[in-house]
Amino acid sequence: MTKLVILNLGKGNLHSGFPFVTVQILEKSKNKWRQYQGSLPAAPILSDLYQRWQLLYELIYESRYLMAGFRQFHDSYEGIKIDDADVTHVSDVDFEQVCQEIAKQIDIWLNAEEFHHIDRQLRRQLSIDDEIRFVVQTADNLLKKLPWHTWHFFSDYPKAEFAFSAVEFETITKNNYSLNKVKILAILGDSTGININTDKKLLASLPNAETVFLVEPKRSEVDHLLWEQQGWHILFFAGHSCLASPRETGLININQTESLNINQLRNSLKIAIKNGLQIAIFNSCQGLALAEALQDLHIPQIIVMREKIPDKVAQEFLKHFLVNFAAGESLYLAVRQAREKLQGLESEFPCASWLPVIFQNPAELSPTWEDLQGKNQGVRKFQPLAWHPSQLNFKGLLSLNLLLTILLMGMRSLGIFQGWELKAFDHLMQMRASESPDSRLFIVGADEKDIRTYGYPLPDAVLAKVVDKLQQYQPAAIGLNIVRDLPVPSNDVVGHQALVNHWQKNHDLVTVCAFNNGLEQNIAPPPTTPKTQVGFVDLFNDTQLNSQDTTVRRYLLSRSENPISEAAVCETNYSLGWQLVYRYLKSQQIPVETLKDNWQFGSVITKRLKRHSGGYQNLDARGNQLLINYRHTPEPSQIAQQVTLRDILNLDRDRFNPNWVKGRVILIGVVANSVQDSQLTPYGEMRSLYIHAHIVSQILSNVENHRPMLWWLPPWGDALWIFCWLLLGNVVLRLHTYLQRGLALGICSAMLYGSCWIIFSFGGWIPFIPTMIALIAPWGVIWIDQELHRSKHHLS
């Protein structure tokens, strides 16, 4: 299986590190991309080691120049005489040590903790049997001089070969010509001191190839042939080249008197690339600068030599590469095999296998020898679609979108998107603007110090004193969210009676019970408490829909009479939140009534949840359930002003102002961390006391401040919404290029998210997940049709 790996090192260098590193993995057979992120630390030691390596490399090869010709301009070396043989001996020893240390430090660098995630994903996604094109994308020239093949990754994957790529690249638009042979333009430049006849014989012997040789040509001859309309597949150069200081421009010596850089051939090379040039091979010295210039022209593949290269090494590499490539090996494997075979020369020519390197344009395919002959065009060419939305008439487009809308709505009704939609609901809830605490509420919470002071469970006498203190300041309602079905302590008759007397005398005092979904688990209210002053405190999460989802998003305001209610000890049909809202509105002379199946508070009608409501599908909608519109305070506990029991009992004027009580809804409960009572909400964990406070605040804010309740569209409204975005998705597909479509899809996705967020801020829960799928659904339909079409093509 062939896979492409692009390791993008981003901005950085070996001295400062690479903070943003990404790797992309393409499985070509499935056209499936994966991307992972990481970083790489600084490794200045590699920079120092390379400078040492290059110095020793120059020393060794300069001492051997007279014995082994170089494909390097050699004017500056004329007259050099090396008399001290010990220099070479010492250099060989040092050189071997430096080579080993570079390989070791490369492994250490790429084994850094910051890079582990990328390394793990590479090894997870790649098989040792995969043929891997490993492209390193960087703008740092020093990294291109390092021997990446020594990284242990390449020894673990025998069919992987690395290449370098520019940070910016693009696909080349080519003219298509039917050629049955591989066309090669071979420029054999100045051969003073070297033997390029071997290169010529190798090129001439290639099967199914037509090679045109330019031997020490003039510039005009090179330029003329590069403009040839039928084009060339391979551009080959052999001869002398060098790095021209100070701008490090690569020069090739095309004859004994004339040298050129790539920029001087820029126009003719552009035409050659447009006419089908796929591969450029420079079998000459110091080719990195040549590769850089060619990369700017976006040539698909370039093969060069990093440093000065001995003539014999150049000949051996070319021989092995051309034999393997023409025999059917991929370009990458042919380069790897030829490079590895150079190791046999390293006793005579140290680091010969470090020299060849590929430069790749990732937007282009890496061709085989048969591809260059045009034999695989039918297989490798992108298959045209059997149809495209732009080919449909308006009626056909509407029919297709209607069919997709019905399909998506059907999947939604089955609950396929429900988990994702509820997560999207939580996300939108978190993204709303912050709100201030509700001044109509006041919370008295028993903290850890209260429990240490008064004991736990809190004694009846203490609670009676707290209620007595609060009632002096005329609250609208008091909700005691503390279970008190038995006296505490059991022998405190006086304290318990004092608490009972409060319920009998004060009709604005509400206590609690719980039915807990079963008679045996019922928790009773305090004895003798009137039924009209009791509210149940049961909360419901969404484990019924997903066993892993414990988030509280809905609240049971009231429940209907049922056959077992008479036998239950928790008899009330109203929640604590409803009882407190009712009493507050009554104090404000605002009526509370029922309208069909919904509660009407003043002029406001609360919309109850039904079986299919917003993202909820197949919901158990028994009772009057309210979708909770939590108040977005900085902290869940900041829903209202809060004091402790001791603040009330001690009348601590620094911490408690009696004006905070008058006309407000008071909730009393336990907030100590040692007493576990946490529930998961879209804003994280929250005590049940605060959830009841949020419900009271939600309804009162809606009635008095017009803060919106949460609402949703009927099924036909959701279907129309999805249908409209499907149409927009089809419009995007009518754009001409993939870039335009990708940008348009990104903009439309942002518009969809923004629309859902804005509508949610006004209380509307609009389907986001199904609509996002609808936006990209036309792409999926086309992809499926394309795959079916390709399968049919291959079978035929």
Number of C-alpha atoms within 10 A of each C-alpha: 11 15 20 19 23 21 22 21 23 17 15 18 22 18 13 13 16 20 18 14 20 18 21 17 22 19 18 12 9 8 8 10 12 12 14 15 17 18 21 23 19 16 19 13 16 22 18 11 17 19 13 15 20 15 13 20 18 13 16 20 20 19 18 17 16 15 10 18 18 29 28 25 20 15 7 7 11 8 7 11 11 13 8 9 9 9 13 19 12 12 16 18 10 14 23 14 12 18 18 11 16 23 18 15 16 20 16 12 19 20 15 14 14 18 18 15 14 22 18 10 16 17 13 9 12 18 15 14 12 16 20 26 25 20 24 24 26 21 20 16 12 14 18 19 17 19 21 21 21 17 19 15 16 17 12 12 17 16 19 24 23 23 23 25 25 21 15 13 18 14 13 17 10 13 13 12 12 10 15 14 18 21 22 22 23 22 22 23 24 25 21 17 16 18 17 22 13 15 21 17 11 15 23 16 13 16 13 15 19 17 21 15 17 17 17 20 18 15 15 9 11 18 17 10 16 24 18 13 14 16 23 27 24 23 21 20 24 30 29 30 30 24 22 12 8 6 8 12 19 24 22 26 25 26 21 13 9 14 18 16 18 19 16 12 14 16 14 18 21 18 18 26 25 19 22 24 25 21 23 23 20 25 27 26 30 24 29 26 22 26 30 20 17 21 21 14 20 24 28 26 28 26 23 23 23 21 22 24 25 22 22 18 22 25 20 17 22 19 17 20 23 20 18 18 22 19 15 13 19 19 23 26 21 22 25 23 19 23 23 17 17 22 17 12 15 13 10 11 19 19 17 25 22 20 23 24 28 23 27 29 27 25 12 16 13 17 20 20 24 20 15 24 19 18 16 14 13 11 12 12 8 10 13 10 14 12 12 17 18 13 11 13 10 11 9 12 16 15 13 16 23 18 12 19 25 14 12 22 18 12 14 20 17 12 19 14 19 22 18 15 22 20 16 18 22 17 14 18 20 15 12 15 10 12 11 12 20 20 13 20 25 24 25 22 19 20 20 17 13 19 18 9 11 15 12 15 14 19 19 24 21 20 20 19 17 20 21 15 16 18 19 11 15 15 22 25 29 28 27 23 21 19 17 22 16 13 20 18 15 11 9 13 13 12 20 23 14 17 23 18 13 17 19 13 9 13 14 22 23 26 27 26 26 24 20 15 9 10 14 10 13 16 19 20 27 20 11 10 18 15 15 15 22 28 29 29 25 16 17 16 18 18 12 12 17 11 9 10 15 16 20 21 21 19 24 26 22 22 15 11 12 8 7 10 15 11 9 18 18 23 22 26 20 21 24 30 26 20 25 27 23 22 21 23 19 14 16 11 10 15 13 18 14 11 11 7 11 16 18 17 21 14 11 15 18 23 18 21 24 18 12 17 19 23 25 21 18 14 16 14 14 14 18 20 21 22 19 19 20 22 27 20 17 13 13 21 19 16 25 23 16 18 18 21 23 21 17 20 16 11 14 11 10 7 12 18 13 14 11 17 23 18 17 21 24 27 26 24 23 27 23 15 11 10 13 10 14 16 18 16 20 18 18 13 14 18 19 21 23 21 25 22 27 24 25 23 26 22 25 21 17 16 21 11 10 11 17 17 22 20 20 18 16 11 14 10 12 18 19 14 19 28 23 15 22 26 18 17 25 21 16 21 22 14 14 9 9 10 10 14 17 14 12 17 19 12 12 18 18 12 12 17 16 12 14 19 22 14 12 21 17 14 17 18 22 24 22 21 20 25 24 18 16 26 25 19 20 24 17 13 14 17 13 12 16 19 15 14 17 18 11 10 12 10 7 6
